[in-house]
């Protein structure tokens, strides 16, 4: 009898241990292993999804715009500069750069801004080209900053002179022309112009460094100067020292004369077919070579004419 009870007790203990072990295993599986597996599955699912990125530049952009609205123009512009330096991939950078350019341009010619400007009193024998060359500026900037209504100068007149220490950098891939202003030994981005198109001469390898060789203005097929009454309406372009590189408005396709586009009569076609054999037909004229250059909107060319000088640097990068 005692042996039977002992065996039963051992059996019950064994069953209890097995049940406890199974229960413990089930608890570990449900509360630890399963949860870890679920977490790993969730992480994998999150990685697999194309989740939108958080743009860290948005709040900084909004804060900079708020400063500008409060009248803290310089602080707001500096904040936009920092935004583009720290978060160049932010979708707000393009608009930030546009605003920076507008602010810089407004301040450059603003009557309330005295930075870098000086008053010049016209001397006997002075004329605009000589004054501009002497003070490393441009005729267009003198006209604009001084509010001149005519090109006539009289001794004693006061002119506002703004030195034009600008260079140009062209990003061919992005089709952008960057206006860079020199301050001491450094340059900073002043404004960006979006090019309509950029066509490089065949065989030109980038990067390329050159200087501006000329500023041309043509009206009705004739070269005009800044003192000509038709100067404002003249077509303008800026040439570089490398052949085939100029900054201008997009070329206009040449229309064929009326005689060339008129459909010949049946009689004329028959006469032409009998009069000329294939051997006697002249060789076709070669197709015109596409014009090369950096093509900007007209208003951008007009603005650049006032800002860059002959001898300013022009660099092209891919």
SEGU-276416 format. One record per residue: residue number from 1; residue in one letter; x, y negated, z of N, C-alpha, C in turn. Coordinates in steps of 0.02 Angstrom, whole numbers. Each point is the difference from the previous one (the first is absolute). Layout:
NODE     n   res     n_xx     n_yy     n_zz    ca_xx    ca_yy    ca_zz     c_xx     c_yy     c_zz
NODE   NUM     A        X        Y        Z        X        Y        Z        X        Y        Z
...
END
This chain:
NODE     n   res     n_xx     n_yy     n_zz    ca_xx    ca_yy    ca_zz     c_xx     c_yy     c_zz
NODE     1     X       41       60        0      -41      -60        0       43      -63        0
NODE     2     X       50        0       41       45      -58        5       37      -11      -65
NODE     3     X       19       57      -32       37       -7      -64      -45      -29      -53
NODE     4     X      -62       19        1      -47      -27      -49      -10      -75        9
NODE     5     X       -6      -21       62       -8      -72       14       61      -39      -22
NODE     6     X       60       31       14       62      -35      -20        3       -7      -76
NODE     7     X      -19       54      -35        1       -4      -73      -49      -52      -26
NODE     8     X      -59       -3       30      -50      -49      -21       25      -71       12
NODE     9     X       32       -7       59       27      -67       16       53      -21      -51
NODE    10     X       45       48      -15       52      -15      -50      -31      -17      -67
NODE    11     X      -52       38      -19      -33      -12      -64      -31      -70       -1
NODE    12     X      -33      -18       56      -31      -67        2       52      -56       -3
NODE    13     X       55       12       36       54      -50       -1       27       -8      -71
NODE    14     X       10       58      -33       27       -2      -69      -48      -37      -46
NODE    15     X      -65       18        6      -50      -34      -41        0      -75       13
NODE    16     X        6      -19       64        1      -71       18       60      -36      -30
NODE    17     X       59       35        5       60      -31      -28       -6      -10      -75
NODE    18     X      -27       52      -34       -8       -5      -73      -50      -55      -17
NODE    19     X      -55       -1       37      -50      -52      -13       29      -69       13
NODE    20     X       38       -6       55       31      -65       15       48      -21      -54
NODE    21     X       40       50      -22       49      -16      -53      -36      -23      -63
NODE    22     X      -54       37      -17      -37      -20      -60      -32      -69        8
NODE    23     X      -26      -11       59      -31      -66       12       52      -56       -4
NODE    24     X       60       13       30       53      -50       -3       22      -12      -72
NODE    25     X        7       55      -38       19       -7      -70      -51      -40      -39
NODE    26     X      -65       15       13      -53      -37      -34        3      -75       17
NODE    27     X       11      -14       64        3      -71       22       59      -37      -33
NODE    28     X       59       35       -2       59      -31      -31      -12      -13      -74
NODE    29     X      -33       50      -32      -13       -8      -72      -48      -58      -13
NODE    30     X      -54       -4       39      -51      -51      -11       24      -70       19
NODE    31     X       39       -5       54       17      -65       27       68      -26      -21
NODE    32     X       43       43      -24       67      -22      -19       15       14      -73
NODE    33     X        0       64      -18       20       19      -68      -49      -28      -52
NODE    34     X      -65        7       13      -49      -24      -48        2      -75       -8
NODE    35     X        8      -35       56        3      -74       -4       62      -23      -37
NODE    36     X       57       33       12       61      -18      -37      -10       12      -74
NODE    37     X      -31       56      -17      -12       15      -70      -46      -52      -32
NODE    38     X      -51      -21       39      -47      -50      -26       35      -68      -10
NODE    39     X       43      -17       47       37      -63       -6       45        1      -62
NODE    40     X       35       56      -10       42        6      -59      -40       -4      -64
NODE    41     X      -59       31        1      -44       -3      -58      -24      -71      -14
NODE    42     X      -17      -36       54      -22      -70       -7       55      -44      -28
NODE    43     X       61       11       25       57      -40      -24       12       13      -74
NODE    44     X       -2       65      -19       10       17      -71      -54      -31      -43
NODE    45     X      -62        0       25      -56      -30      -38       10      -75       -8
NODE    46     X       24      -33       52       11      -72       -3       55      -16      -50
NODE    47     X       52       41        0       55      -12      -47      -23       11      -72
NODE    48     X      -44       49       -9      -21       17      -68      -45      -54      -29
NODE    49     X      -37      -35       42      -45      -52      -24       39      -61      -21
NODE    50     X      -24      -34      -53       31      -63      -23      -29      -57       40
NODE    51     X       24       -7       61      -27      -50       45       29      -69      -18
NODE    52     X      -40      -53        2       25      -67      -16       52      -23       50
NODE    53     X       51      -33      -26       52      -27       43      -22      -64       34
NODE    54     X       24      -10       59      -14      -62       36       51      -52      -25
NODE    55     X      -25      -57      -23       43      -53      -26       18      -47       58
NODE    56     X       63        2       24       18      -41       58        6      -74      -17
NODE    57     X       -1      -16      -66        8      -70      -19      -65      -40        2
NODE    58     X      -56       34        3      -65      -35       -4       -9      -49       58
NODE    59     X       13       24       61       -9      -44       58       49      -59       -1
NODE    60     X       61       14      -21       49      -55       -4      -20      -51      -53
NODE    61     X      -27       25      -56      -24      -46      -52      -56      -44       26
NODE    62     X      -48       31       34      -57      -38       27       23      -51       52
NODE    63     X       51       18       41       26      -47       50       35      -59      -34
NODE    64     X       37       14      -54       34      -53      -37      -50      -48      -32
NODE    65     X      -53       27      -29      -51      -41      -32      -35      -44       52
NODE    66     X      -10       28       59      -31      -39       54       43      -60       19
NODE    67     X       67       11        3       45      -56       14       -5      -55      -53
NODE    68     X       -5       21      -63       -6      -49      -54      -66      -39        6
NODE    69     X      -54       35       17      -65      -33        9        2      -50       58
NODE    70     X       42       14       49        7      -45       57       45      -60      -15
NODE    71     X       26       -2      -61       44      -56      -18       74       13       14
NODE    72     X       16       60       25       70       18       14       29       33      -63
NODE    73     X       10      -42      -51       18       25      -66       67       35        0
NODE    74     X       51      -32       29       67       30        0        2       65       39
NODE    75     X      -35        2       57       -1       62       40      -35       55      -37
NODE    76     X      -55      -16      -33      -36       50      -38       40       26      -59
NODE    77     X       34      -45      -35       42       22      -56       57       44       24
NODE    78     X       32      -18       56       54       41       27      -25       69       20
NODE    79     X      -61        3       26      -29       65       18      -13       43      -61
NODE    80     X      -19      -32      -55      -11       37      -63       67       26      -27
NODE    81     X       52      -41        5       67       23      -20       20       63       39
NODE    82     X       -9       -2       66       19       57       42      -42       62      -16
NODE    83     X      -63      -12      -14      -44       56      -18       27       37      -61
NODE    84     X       19      -37      -52       25       31      -61       68       33        9
NODE    85     X       40      -26       46       65       30       14       -7       65       39
NODE    86     X      -45        1       50       -6       58       44      -46       54      -29
NODE    87     X      -50      -20      -39      -47       48      -27       -8      -12      -76
NODE    88     X       53       12      -38       -3      -15      -72      -52       41      -38
NODE    89     X      -22       57       29      -50       42      -34      -72      -18       19
NODE    90     X       -9      -49       43      -67      -20       19      -37      -29      -60
NODE    91     X      -64       17       -5      -39      -25      -56      -14      -75        5
NODE    92     X       18      -30       57      -10      -72        9       58      -41      -26
NODE    93     X       56       33      -18       61      -37      -19      -10      -42      -63
NODE    94     X      -36       27      -49       -9      -37      -63      -36      -67       14
NODE    95     X      -52        2       40      -36      -61       16       42      -45       44
NODE    96     X       39       29       45       44      -39       43       51      -39      -42
NODE    97     X       30       33      -49       50      -33      -43      -33      -56      -41
NODE    98     X      -61       11      -23      -34      -53      -37      -12      -61       44
NODE    99     X      -21       11       62      -13      -56       46       65      -35       16
NODE   100     X       54       37       11       65      -30       14       20      -47      -57
NODE   101     X       -8       23      -62       18      -41      -58      -41      -64       -4
NODE   102     X      -65        5       14      -43      -59       -2       20      -50       53
NODE   103     X       15       25       60       20      -46       54       66      -34      -17
NODE   104     X       48       39      -24       66      -29      -17       -7      -54      -54
NODE   105     X      -41       15      -51       -7      -48      -55      -35      -64       24
NODE   106     X      -51        8       42      -36      -59       26       47      -43       41
NODE   107     X       41       32       42       46      -39       43       56      -32      -40
NODE   108     X       21       33      -55       55      -27      -40      -16      -69      -26
NODE   109     X      -61       -9      -26      -19      -63      -30      -47      -42       43
NODE   110     X      -12       22       62      -44      -38       44       32      -66       22
NODE   111     X      -40      -52        0       26      -65       22       14        1       75
NODE   112     X      -31       46       37       10        3       72       62       40       20
NODE   113     X       31       34      -47       59       40       15       63      -37      -23
NODE   114     X       46      -10       46       61      -36      -17       61       46       -7
NODE   115     X      -10       64        9       56       48        0       36       -1      -68
NODE   116     X       65      -18        2       41        1      -60      -11      -57      -48
NODE   117     X      -47      -44       14      -15      -54      -47       40      -63       16
NODE   118     X       11      -39      -51       32      -65       11      -28      -52      -47
NODE   119     X        3      -62       22      -26      -56      -39       57      -28      -44
NODE   120     X      -15      -10      -63       50      -27      -46      -27      -65      -30
NODE   121     X       42      -52       -1      -19      -64      -29       31       -4      -69
NODE   122     X      -42      -12      -50       21       -2      -70       48      -58      -10
NODE   123     X       55       14      -34       51      -50      -16       -6      -21      -73
NODE   124     X       27      -58      -19       -1      -21      -70       33       53      -45
NODE   125     X      -31       16      -55       27       49      -46      -17       72       16
NODE   126     X      -35       12       55      -20       68       18      -54       26      -46
NODE   127     X        0       65      -12      -56       33      -33       -7       69       32
NODE   128     X      -57       31      -10      -18       60       38       49       57       -8
NODE   129     X       21       15      -61       46       56      -10       65       -9       39
NODE   130     X       26      -60       -1       63      -13       35       -9        7       76
NODE   131     X      -56      -26       26      -13        5       72       -7       73       20
NODE   132     X      -38       39      -40      -10       70       16       65       38        0
NODE   133     X       43      -12      -50       63       36       -3       46      -19       58
NODE   134     X        1      -62       17       44      -24       54      -20       29       67
NODE   135     X      -64       11       12      -24       22       65      -21       73        1
NODE   136     X       21       38      -51      -13       72       -4      -74       16        9
NODE   137     X      -41      -34      -38      -72       12        1      -24        1      -72
NODE   138     X      -66       -5      -10      -28        2      -68      -43      -62      -11
NODE   139     X       -7      -18      -64      -42      -57      -17      -72       12       21
NODE   140     X      -24       61      -11      -69       16       17      -13       -8       75
NODE   141     X       48       20       42      -10       -6       72        0      -72       22
NODE   142     X       42      -42      -32        1      -71       17      -67      -32      -17
NODE   143     X      -26       17      -59      -65      -27      -21      -55       21       48
NODE   144     X        1       63       19      -52       26       44        5      -27       71
NODE   145     X       60        2       28        8      -21       70       -7      -75        9
NODE   146     X       17      -38      -53       -3      -73        4      -67      -27      -23
NODE   147     X      -42       43      -28      -66      -23      -24        5      -49      -57
NODE   148     X       48        9      -45        8      -46      -56      -57        7      -50
NODE   149     X      -26      -56      -22      -53       -1      -51       28      -13      -69
NODE   150     X       63      -21       -3       33      -11      -65       73       16        9
NODE   151     X       36        1      -57       71       18        2       44      -63        2
NODE   152     X      -30      -58        4       38      -63        2       25      -12       71
NODE   153     X       65      -13        7       30      -15       65       23      -72        0
NODE   154     X       -5      -31       59       23      -69        8       46       -3       62
NODE   155     X       53      -38       -4       44       -7       58      -40      -18       63
NODE   156     X       14       35       54      -36      -11       62      -56       49       13
NODE   157     X      -20       37      -52      -51       52       11       25       53       48
NODE   158     X      -45       29       39       17       53       47      -21       68      -28
NODE   159     X       46       47        0      -14       68      -22       13       49       57
NODE   160     X      -41       52        4       10       53       48       40       56      -33
NODE   161     X       59       14       28       45       50      -28       -1       63       43
NODE   162     X      -14       57      -31        2       65       35       51       44      -35
NODE   163     X       56       16       32       49       45      -32      -33       67      -16
NODE   164     X       11       25      -60      -30       63      -22       52       56        1
NODE   165     X        9       30       58       49       54        9      -35       68       -7
NODE   166     X      -24       14      -60      -38       61      -11       35       46      -50
NODE   167     X       -7       64       11       21       51      -48      -60       46      -14
NODE   168     X        6       41      -52      -54       45      -19       23       72        2
NODE   169     X      -42       44       26       13       72       -1      -60       35      -31
NODE   170     X       13       44      -48      -54       33      -37        1       75       16
NODE   171     X      -56       26       25       -8       72       10      -39       27      -59
NODE   172     X       35       35      -44      -30       22      -63      -56       51       12
NODE   173     X       13       48       45      -50       52       13      -65      -29       28
NODE   174     X        5      -47       45      -59      -29       31      -29      -58      -40
NODE   175     X       37      -22      -53      -20      -57      -40      -11      -62       43
NODE   176     X       51      -15       40       -3      -58       44       61      -45      -11
NODE   177     X      -12      -65        3       54      -49       -1        2      -33       68
NODE   178     X       56        7       35        6      -27       68       40      -65       -2
NODE   179     X      -30      -51       29       34      -64        8       35        0       67
NODE   180     X       66       -7       -1       41        5       60       32      -68       15
NODE   181     X       -6      -24       61       29      -65       18       62       10       42
NODE   182     X       52      -36      -18       63        3       37       -1      -47       60
NODE   183     X       20       28       56        9      -40       61       68       18       28
NODE   184     X       49      -42      -12       68       17       19       26       56      -44
NODE   185     X       23       53       33       26       58      -38      -53       54       -9
NODE   186     X      -61      -12       22      -52       51       -4      -55      -22      -48
NODE   187     X      -39       50      -21      -59      -12      -41      -60       31       34
NODE   188     X      -57      -32       -7      -61       30       26      -55       -5      -53
NODE   189     X      -47       45        5      -55        2      -49      -45      -61        8
NODE   190     X       -8      -36      -55      -40      -61        2      -70       11      -30
NODE   191     X       -2       35      -57      -63       14      -32        9       57      -50
NODE   192     X      -54       37      -15        2       54      -48      -50      -13      -55
NODE   193     X       21        9      -63      -44       -7      -57      -10       68      -33
NODE   194     X      -62       16      -16      -16       63      -33        8       -9      -75
NODE   195     X       43       39      -31       12       -5      -72      -56       33      -39
NODE   196     X      -19      -31      -56      -47       31      -46       31       61      -33
NODE   197     X       64       -5      -16       36       55      -31       75      -15        3
NODE   198     X       41       52       -3       72       -8       -4       26       48      -54
NODE   199     X       32      -28      -50       28       40      -54       75      -16       -6
NODE   200     X       41       49       14       72      -10       -1       28       14      -70
NODE   201     X       54      -32      -19       32       15      -64       23       73       -1
NODE   202     X       -4       32      -58       22       70       -5       72        9       24
NODE   203     X       12       51       40       67       15       23       22      -38       62
NODE   204     X      -41      -46       25       20      -37       60       -4       45       61
NODE   205     X       54        4       38        4       40       60       -4      -44       62
NODE   206     X      -39       23       46       -9      -37       63       41       31       56
NODE   207     X       21      -39       49      -15      -72       10       41      -45      -45
NODE   208     X      -27      -61      -10       33      -50      -42        1      -66       38
NODE   209     X       57      -33       -1        7      -66       31       16      -51      -55
NODE   210     X      -34      -57        3       14      -54      -48      -21      -66       32
NODE   211     X        6      -53      -39      -24      -66       23      -49      -27      -51
NODE   212     X      -37      -52       20      -46      -32      -46       38      -47      -45
NODE   213     X      -11        8      -66       39      -38      -48      -38      -59      -29
NODE   214     X      -65        1        1      -38      -55      -29      -72       -1       21
NODE   215     X      -30      -60       -5      -71       -9       13      -28      -36      -61
NODE   216     X      -44       33      -36      -25      -26      -63      -74      -17        4
NODE   217     X      -19      -53      -34      -70      -18       -5      -15      -22      -72
NODE   218     X      -50       31      -29      -16      -11      -71      -73      -19       -7
NODE   219     X      -12      -53      -39      -68      -21      -15       -8       -9      -75
NODE   220     X      -49       35      -28      -13       -3      -72       62       16      -40
NODE   221     X       38       50       24       59       23      -36       62      -43        9
NODE   222     X       -3      -50       42       57      -45       10       21        0       73
NODE   223     X       66       -3       10       27       -4       67      -16      -69       29
NODE   224     X      -26        0       62      -16      -64       33       35       -2       67
NODE   225     X       13      -59       24       33      -10       65      -53      -16       53
NODE   226     X       22       -3       62      -47      -12       55      -30      -70       -2
NODE   227     X       29      -45      -39      -28      -68       -4      -48       -7      -59
NODE   228     X      -10       52      -38      -46       -2      -57      -72        4       25
NODE   229     X      -46      -40      -30      -70        2       22      -32       69       -7
NODE   230     X       26       42      -45      -28       66      -11       33       54       43
NODE   231     X       44      -21       45       39       48       39      -45       46       43
NODE   232     X      -53      -28       28      -44       39       44      -33       57      -39
NODE   233     X      -19      -14      -62      -34       51      -41       49       46      -36
NODE   234     X       65      -14        4       49       39      -38        6       71       26
NODE   235     X       18       46      -44       14       69       18       70        3       30
NODE   236     X        7       31       58       65       -1       35       26       71       10
NODE   237     X       65        7       -3       32       64       18       70      -13       25
NODE   238     X       25       46       39       65       -4       32       43       57      -27
NODE   239     X       59      -15      -24       43       51      -30       58       18       47
NODE   240     X       20       63       -4       58       24       37       61        3      -45
NODE   241     X       58       12       30       62        3      -39        7       65      -38
NODE   242     X      -40       51       17        1       63      -38      -51       -5      -56
NODE   243     X       20       22      -59      -44       -3      -58      -63       42       11
NODE   244     X      -57      -28      -20      -63       35        6      -35       -8       66
NODE   245     X       29      -37       47      -31      -10       65      -24      -72        6
NODE   246     X      -65       -8        5      -30      -66       11      -62        9       43
NODE   247     X      -19      -52       35      -60        0       41      -49      -48      -34
NODE   248     X      -57       28      -21      -46      -40      -41      -70       30        5
NODE   249     X      -48      -31      -35      -67       28       -4       -1       57      -50
NODE   250     X      -47       46        5       -2       57      -47       -7      -24      -72
NODE   251     X       34       33      -46       -4      -20      -71      -70       13      -27
NODE   252     X      -21      -42      -46      -66        7      -32        9       36      -66
NODE   253     X      -40       52      -11        5       37      -62      -15      -44      -59
NODE   254     X       40        6      -53       -9      -41      -59      -57       28      -43
NODE   255     X      -48      -43      -17      -55       21      -42       21       -1      -73
NODE   256     X      -22       49      -39       16        2      -71      -37      -56      -37
NODE   257     X       30      -30      -52      -35      -49      -40      -62       30      -32
NODE   258     X      -48      -43      -19      -62       24      -29       12       41      -62
NODE   259     X       50      -22      -42       13       36      -63       23       72       14
NODE   260     X       36       11       56       27       66       15      -54       46       27
NODE   261     X      -53      -27       28      -51       42       31      -59       12      -47
NODE   262     X       -2      -36      -57      -57        6      -45        4       66      -38
NODE   263     X      -57       36       -4       -3       64      -35        3      -12      -75
NODE   264     X       47       32      -37        4      -11      -72      -61       29      -36
NODE   265     X      -16      -29      -58      -57       23      -39       17       67      -33
NODE   266     X      -51       40      -22       14       63      -35       42       -8      -61
NODE   267     X      -12      -56      -38       41      -11      -60       72      -13       18
NODE   268     X       11      -37       55       69      -14       20       35       63       23
NODE   269     X      -38       45       35       30       63       21       21       42      -59
NODE   270     X      -44        3      -54       15       40      -60       60      -27      -36
NODE   271     X        3      -68       -6       57      -32      -34       64       13       37
NODE   272     X       -3       -4       67       60       10       41       25       71       -5
NODE   273     X      -48       49       -4       20       70       -4       36       15      -65
NODE   274     X      -21      -32      -56       32       12      -65       65      -39       -6
NODE   275     X        5      -56       34       58      -44      -10       61       23       39
NODE   276     X      -11       36       54       57       17       43        1       75       13
NODE   277     X       54       32      -20       10       70       15       31        6       69
NODE   278     X       -3       60       31       30        8       66       73      -19        2
NODE   279     X       37       13      -55       71      -16       -1       12      -74       -1
NODE   280     X      -49      -37      -31       10      -72       -6      -25      -39       60
NODE   281     X      -36       33       45      -28      -34       58       56      -23       46
NODE   282     X       -3      -62       25       52      -23       46       -3       35       66
NODE   283     X       57        5       34        2       33       66      -40      -41       49
NODE   284     X      -36       32       46      -39      -38       50       45      -41       44
NODE   285     X      -25      -59       18       39      -44       44        6       32       69
NODE   286     X       58       -7       33        8       30       66      -49      -31       50
NODE   287     X      -23       39       47      -46      -25       51       35      -51       44
NODE   288     X      -34      -55       18       32      -51       42       20       27       68
NODE   289     X       59      -21       22       25       23       65      -40      -33       56
NODE   290     X      -22       39       49      -38      -28       56       43      -51       37
NODE   291     X      -30      -56       16       36      -52       36       16       24       71
NODE   292     X       59      -16       21       21       19       68       -2      -61       45
NODE   293     X       -5       14       64       -1      -55       49      -39       19       62
NODE   294     X       -6      -49       44      -39        6       62      -59      -48       -7
NODE   295     X      -60       28       -4      -58      -39      -19      -44      -15       61
NODE   296     X      -10      -65       13      -39      -23       57      -60      -41      -24
NODE   297     X      -47      -11       46      -56      -44      -15       26      -71      -10
NODE   298     X      -36      -39      -39       23      -68      -17       10      -43       63
NODE   299     X      -47        5       48        6      -41       60       62       18       41
NODE   300     X       20       64       -3       60       21       36       63      -27      -34
NODE   301     X        0        0      -66       57      -29      -37        6      -74       16
NODE   302     X      -56      -36        0        1      -71       15       30      -12       70
NODE   303     X      -19       42       47       25       -8       68       74       14        4
NODE   304     X       23       54      -32       71       18        1       42      -54      -34
NODE   305     X      -28      -34      -50       37      -53      -34       21      -55       49
NODE   306     X      -41      -10       51       16      -52       49       48       24       54
NODE   307     X       12       66        3       37       28       56       70       25      -16
NODE   308     X       12       23      -61       65       29      -17       39      -46      -46
NODE   309     X       65        4        6       45      -43      -40       43       43      -46
NODE   310     X       26      -31      -51       50       34      -42       60       16       44
NODE   311     X       22       62       -2       54       22       43      -24       41       60
NODE   312     X      -66       -1       13      -27       42       54       10       74      -19
NODE   313     X        6       42       51       13       71      -12      -65       36      -19
NODE   314     X        7       49      -44      -56       43      -20       25       72        2
NODE   315     X      -30       41       43       20       70        6      -59       45      -15
NODE   316     X       14       54      -37      -51       49      -17       19       67       30
NODE   317     X      -47       32       34       12       67       29      -58       45      -22
NODE   318     X       14       65        4      -51       48      -20      -56        2       51
END
